[in-house]
């Protein structure tokens, strides 16, 4: 006797970047996490596109960077919070006193 077939309904969440499938998920809880990651990555992408980075990234490199930053946002945010502020850095910079040249003609400042 042939056992009866088991039919399953499955919801599949497919995440794409630039039309290419990046990840496929069947768990709704994981899909919610990825929704948040992709939302942050889109915001980061907008920032990178409007600001001059000083170097070029192609679309794939930029999307991978944004996705990486979005996935690691908590760790990156913590690192940025722990970094010294501009005023604190400026307090630690030692600026040497300007050297006053000696006068050969007998005049001094």
NULUMGU-65824 format. One line per field, with one value per residue: residue in one letter; x, y negated, z negated of N, C-alpha, C in turn. Coordinates in steps of 0.2 Angstrom, whole numbers, plus 5000, padded with zeros to 4 digits. Layout:
// NULUMGU-65824
r A ...
n_u X ...
n_v Y ...
n_w Z ...
ca_u X ...
ca_v Y ...
ca_w Z ...
c_u X ...
c_v Y ...
c_w Z ...
This chain:
// NULUMGU-65824
r X X X X X X X X X X X X X X X X X X X X X X X X X X X X X X X X X X X X X X X X X X X X X X X X X X X X X X X X X X X X X X X X X X X X X X X X X X X X X X X X X X X X X X X X X X X X X X X X X X X X X X X X X X X X X
n_u 5004 5003 5009 4999 5000 5008 5003 5010 5008 5018 5025 5036 5049 5057 5072 5079 5092 5095 5088 5093 5092 5095 5093 5083 5069 5059 5054 5044 5047 5061 5060 5055 5065 5075 5068 5069 5083 5085 5078 5086 5098 5094 5092 5105 5111 5106 5112 5126 5125 5122 5133 5150 5162 5175 5181 5177 5163 5156 5139 5136 5146 5143 5130 5133 5141 5132 5122 5130 5134 5121 5117 5126 5123 5121 5133 5141 5136 5138 5152 5154 5148 5156 5168 5179 5172 5173 5177 5184 5194 5201 5206 5216 5225 5242 5248 5262 5272 5275 5290 5301 5310 5327 5334 5345 5349 5349 5337 5322 5307
n_v 5006 4989 4975 4961 4945 4931 4914 4898 4882 4868 4853 4842 4831 4820 4812 4799 4790 4778 4785 4797 4813 4814 4819 4833 4836 4846 4844 4834 4826 4824 4818 4806 4800 4799 4790 4778 4777 4775 4763 4754 4755 4750 4736 4733 4735 4724 4714 4716 4714 4701 4694 4690 4702 4703 4713 4725 4736 4750 4755 4767 4769 4758 4762 4773 4768 4760 4769 4777 4767 4764 4777 4777 4767 4764 4767 4758 4746 4746 4745 4733 4725 4727 4720 4706 4689 4675 4663 4669 4676 4665 4659 4668 4667 4662 4646 4639 4626 4611 4608 4595 4586 4582 4565 4559 4546 4539 4534 4539 4548
n_w 5000 5004 4995 4990 4998 4992 4991 4990 4986 4989 4985 4994 4992 5002 5005 5014 5022 5033 5042 5042 5033 5016 5004 4997 4988 4976 4964 4954 4944 4945 4958 4954 4947 4958 4966 4958 4959 4973 4974 4967 4975 4987 4983 4980 4992 4999 4992 4995 5009 5011 5005 5008 5007 5009 5016 5028 5029 5036 5041 5035 5026 5017 5013 5006 4996 4989 4985 4976 4967 4962 4957 4946 4938 4924 4917 4924 4921 4907 4907 4913 4903 4893 4897 4896 4896 4907 4900 4889 4895 4900 4889 4885 4894 4897 4899 4905 4898 4907 4915 4911 4922 4920 4920 4931 4934 4923 4918 4910 4907
ca_u 5000 5006 5007 4996 5004 5007 5004 5011 5008 5024 5026 5043 5051 5063 5075 5083 5096 5096 5085 5096 5090 5100 5091 5076 5067 5052 5052 5041 5051 5067 5059 5054 5072 5077 5064 5073 5090 5085 5076 5092 5102 5091 5094 5112 5113 5104 5117 5132 5124 5122 5139 5156 5166 5182 5183 5172 5160 5151 5132 5136 5150 5139 5124 5136 5143 5126 5120 5135 5133 5114 5117 5130 5122 5121 5140 5144 5133 5141 5158 5153 5146 5162 5173 5179 5170 5178 5180 5188 5200 5205 5209 5221 5230 5247 5250 5269 5273 5278 5297 5302 5317 5332 5335 5353 5351 5348 5330 5318 5300
ca_v 5000 4983 4970 4955 4939 4925 4908 4893 4875 4865 4846 4841 4824 4820 4805 4797 4784 4776 4790 4804 4816 4813 4824 4835 4838 4848 4843 4827 4822 4822 4813 4799 4797 4797 4784 4773 4776 4772 4756 4750 4755 4745 4730 4732 4734 4717 4709 4717 4712 4694 4691 4692 4706 4702 4719 4728 4743 4752 4756 4773 4768 4753 4765 4778 4764 4758 4775 4778 4762 4765 4783 4776 4760 4763 4767 4752 4741 4746 4743 4726 4721 4727 4716 4699 4684 4670 4659 4673 4677 4659 4658 4673 4665 4657 4641 4636 4619 4609 4606 4588 4585 4577 4560 4558 4539 4535 4533 4545 4547
ca_w 5000 5005 4990 4993 4999 4987 4994 4986 4988 4987 4988 4995 4993 5007 5004 5020 5023 5040 5047 5041 5027 5011 4999 4997 4981 4975 4957 4954 4939 4949 4963 4951 4946 4964 4968 4955 4962 4979 4974 4965 4980 4992 4980 4980 4999 5001 4990 4999 5016 5011 5003 5011 5003 5011 5020 5032 5028 5041 5038 5031 5020 5013 5010 5001 4990 4986 4982 4971 4961 4959 4952 4940 4936 4917 4916 4927 4917 4901 4908 4914 4897 4888 4900 4894 4900 4910 4894 4885 4899 4901 4882 4884 4899 4894 4904 4902 4898 4913 4914 4913 4925 4917 4925 4933 4935 4916 4916 4907 4907
c_u 5004 5004 5003 5001 5003 5008 5005 5011 5014 5024 5034 5044 5057 5065 5079 5086 5097 5094 5088 5094 5096 5099 5084 5075 5060 5050 5050 5045 5058 5066 5058 5061 5075 5074 5068 5080 5090 5082 5082 5097 5100 5093 5101 5115 5111 5109 5124 5131 5125 5129 5145 5161 5173 5185 5176 5170 5155 5144 5133 5140 5146 5133 5127 5138 5137 5123 5124 5134 5126 5114 5121 5129 5123 5129 5143 5142 5136 5148 5159 5152 5152 5168 5173 5176 5175 5181 5185 5195 5204 5209 5215 5227 5235 5249 5257 5269 5277 5286 5298 5309 5321 5333 5343 5354 5350 5341 5327 5311 5298
c_v 4994 4978 4964 4949 4934 4919 4903 4886 4871 4858 4845 4834 4824 4812 4804 4791 4783 4782 4797 4807 4816 4819 4826 4838 4841 4847 4835 4823 4820 4817 4806 4796 4795 4791 4778 4771 4773 4765 4752 4750 4750 4738 4728 4731 4727 4712 4710 4714 4704 4690 4694 4696 4705 4708 4721 4735 4744 4754 4762 4772 4763 4757 4770 4774 4762 4763 4777 4773 4763 4771 4782 4770 4759 4763 4761 4746 4740 4744 4736 4722 4721 4723 4709 4695 4679 4666 4663 4675 4671 4657 4662 4671 4660 4653 4638 4629 4616 4607 4599 4588 4580 4571 4559 4550 4535 4534 4539 4543 4546
c_w 5000 4999 4993 4993 4994 4991 4989 4989 4985 4990 4988 4996 4997 5007 5010 5019 5030 5044 5046 5034 5022 5006 4999 4990 4980 4968 4957 4949 4942 4954 4960 4950 4952 4967 4965 4958 4969 4979 4972 4971 4986 4990 4981 4987 5001 4998 4994 5006 5016 5009 5007 5006 5004 5014 5023 5029 5033 5037 5033 5025 5015 5009 5005 4995 4986 4982 4976 4965 4958 4954 4946 4937 4928 4915 4918 4923 4910 4902 4909 4908 4892 4891 4897 4898 4902 4904 4890 4889 4899 4894 4881 4889 4896 4900 4901 4902 4904 4911 4916 4916 4921 4923 4925 4933 4928 4914 4914 4907 4900
